[in-house]
Amino acid sequence: MRQGLRMAAAVTFLLAGGFSAYAETTAAGVWETVDDKTGKVRSTVTLLESGGVFVGHVASIISRPGEQLNPLCEKCQGAKHRQPIKGLQIIEGMTRDGLNYSGGTILDPETGSVYDATMTLAADGNHLTVRGYVGISAFGRSQTWVRMK
């Protein structure tokens, strides 16, 4: 009888650990942003979760030859106008439903435009598809970001 209880407890522990690891995979972390036009890494973004809401800020910028090392958001509106892009919060208000995130916005620092946004985390947890759009998701643009190891 004891042997059966020990075996059941061990199986329960292993299963709970396996499901727990899957359940904890979120978009929180550091991501390399890949330019959808050039295919090159442009920056890193740190995504954080607090109280079920995800936000993201630019952690670093990979400058192209001739570009400023720490450019300002010249085209941004309001409090973000002329703020350094490095450190700027560009993702706001994302909430999670499994591997999908929605309800938030994303700022494009190059244009100063703010778009409705969704994010979809790949099952492997290492790729994040970020989509910015106006009105409906069909009218938008996606980038796939890669989790930094």
C-alpha positions in Angstrom: 0.0 0.0 0.0 2.8 2.4 1.0 4.6 1.6 -2.3 1.5 2.5 -4.3 1.1 5.8 -2.4 4.7 6.7 -3.0 4.4 6.0 -6.7 1.2 8.0 -7.0 2.9 10.9 -5.1 6.0 10.8 -7.4 3.8 10.7 -10.5 1.7 13.6 -9.3 4.9 15.6 -8.4 6.4 15.0 -11.9 3.2 15.9 -13.7 2.6 19.0 -11.6 6.2 20.1 -12.3 5.8 19.5 -16.0 2.6 21.4 -16.3 3.9 24.1 -14.0 6.9 24.7 -16.2 4.6 25.1 -19.2 2.2 27.4 -17.4 5.0 29.7 -16.3 6.3 30.3 -19.9 5.4 33.9 -20.6 6.6 36.7 -22.8 8.4 38.2 -19.9 12.1 38.4 -20.7 14.6 40.0 -23.1 13.9 39.9 -26.8 15.9 40.8 -29.9 13.7 42.7 -32.3 14.2 41.8 -35.9 13.4 44.4 -38.6 10.8 42.8 -40.8 12.2 44.7 -43.8 15.9 43.9 -43.4 15.9 40.8 -41.3 18.5 42.3 -39.0 18.4 42.8 -35.2 17.6 46.4 -34.4 17.2 46.5 -30.6 16.5 44.5 -27.5 13.2 44.9 -25.6 12.7 43.9 -22.0 9.1 42.7 -21.3 7.9 42.7 -17.7 4.7 41.6 -16.1 3.1 43.3 -13.1 -0.3 42.4 -11.8 -1.2 40.5 -15.0 -0.2 43.4 -17.3 2.8 43.2 -19.6 4.8 46.2 -20.6 8.0 46.5 -22.6 10.8 49.0 -22.9 13.8 49.4 -25.2 16.8 47.9 -23.4 19.4 48.5 -26.2 19.7 49.8 -29.7 21.9 48.4 -32.5 22.8 51.4 -34.4 23.4 51.4 -38.2 26.4 53.2 -39.6 25.8 57.0 -39.5 23.1 56.8 -36.9 23.1 58.4 -33.4 24.1 56.0 -30.6 21.2 57.0 -28.4 18.6 58.8 -30.6 15.6 60.7 -29.2 12.0 60.0 -30.1 11.6 63.1 -32.1 8.3 62.1 -33.6 6.7 60.9 -30.4 3.8 62.8 -28.9 3.3 64.0 -25.3 5.6 63.0 -22.5 7.6 60.7 -24.8 8.5 63.5 -27.2 12.3 63.9 -27.4 12.9 61.2 -24.8 15.8 58.8 -25.4 14.6 55.7 -27.3 16.8 53.5 -25.1 14.7 53.0 -22.0 11.5 54.2 -23.6 8.4 52.1 -22.8 7.0 51.0 -26.2 4.6 48.3 -25.2 1.8 49.0 -22.8 -1.3 47.3 -21.4 -0.9 43.7 -22.7 -2.9 41.0 -21.0 -2.3 37.3 -21.3 -4.6 34.5 -22.4 -2.4 31.4 -22.7 0.2 32.1 -25.4 -1.7 35.1 -26.7 -1.5 38.7 -25.5 -3.9 41.5 -26.4 -5.5 44.7 -25.3 -2.3 46.7 -25.4 -0.5 49.2 -27.6 2.9 49.4 -29.3 4.8 52.6 -30.1 7.0 52.8 -33.2 9.7 55.2 -32.2 10.8 55.8 -35.8 7.4 57.3 -36.7 6.0 58.2 -33.3 2.8 56.3 -34.1 1.0 54.2 -31.5 -0.8 51.1 -32.7 -3.2 48.6 -31.1 -1.1 45.4 -30.6 -1.2 41.7 -30.1 1.6 39.3 -29.3 1.7 35.5 -29.7 4.3 33.4 -28.0 5.5 30.3 -29.8 5.0 27.0 -28.0 8.8 26.8 -27.6 8.8 30.1 -25.7 11.6 31.4 -27.8 9.8 33.4 -30.6 7.3 36.2 -30.1 5.2 37.5 -33.0 4.3 41.1 -32.3 1.6 42.7 -34.4 0.8 46.4 -34.5 -2.4 47.5 -36.4 -4.9 50.2 -36.8 -8.6 49.3 -36.2 -8.5 45.6 -37.1 -5.6 43.2 -37.0 -5.8 42.5 -40.8 -4.5 46.1 -41.4 -1.1 45.8 -39.7 2.4 44.6 -39.6 4.1 41.8 -37.7 7.6 41.2 -36.5 9.0 38.0 -34.9 11.2 38.7 -32.0 13.7 36.1 -30.6 14.2 35.5 -26.9 17.8 36.2 -25.8 19.4 33.3 -24.0 
